[in-house]
Amino acid sequence: QVHLVESGGGLVQPGGSLRLSCAASGSIHTIRVMGWYRQAPGKQRELVAPITEGGSILYADSVEVRFTISRDDAKNTVYLQMNRLSPEDAAVYYCRARTAVLDDENDWWGQGTQVTVSS
């Protein structure tokens, strides 16, 4: 099992920045991919940025250049640096970890952290 705890959300003005953190615990060695997702009211949850075990990264078109995903293996933590935030970025941000042991794959989710972008 993997337990994920997000933090760092809050209220920020348009154009501002926030850094989200996702701390993982449990069977860390089974994690193959970690990623940030977000869900705005009335919308489906969408992928923001994943980072693989090998360090490969992707970004959703809507956040590329403005957001940066990174990780600190010593702290078992993945970060999402969000710059130039706009009201369209407001959502609950979730951290997801996909684990794999042989052919058994599982997804683990954090509880989410709210990001509000408003003046």
Number of C-alpha atoms within 10 A of each C-alpha: 12 20 17 21 18 24 19 16 18 14 15 18 14 17 14 14 17 18 16 21 23 27 18 23 15 11 11 15 12 18 22 16 19 25 25 27 19 22 19 16 9 6 9 9 15 14 18 24 23 23 20 15 13 8 10 9 16 15 19 14 9 11 16 12 12 13 20 18 22 17 17 10 10 6 10 13 18 22 21 22 15 19 17 15 22 16 15 12 19 20 21 18 28 26 31 26 26 17 21 15 11 7 6 7 12 14 14 15 19 20 15 22 21 20 22 20 20 15 9
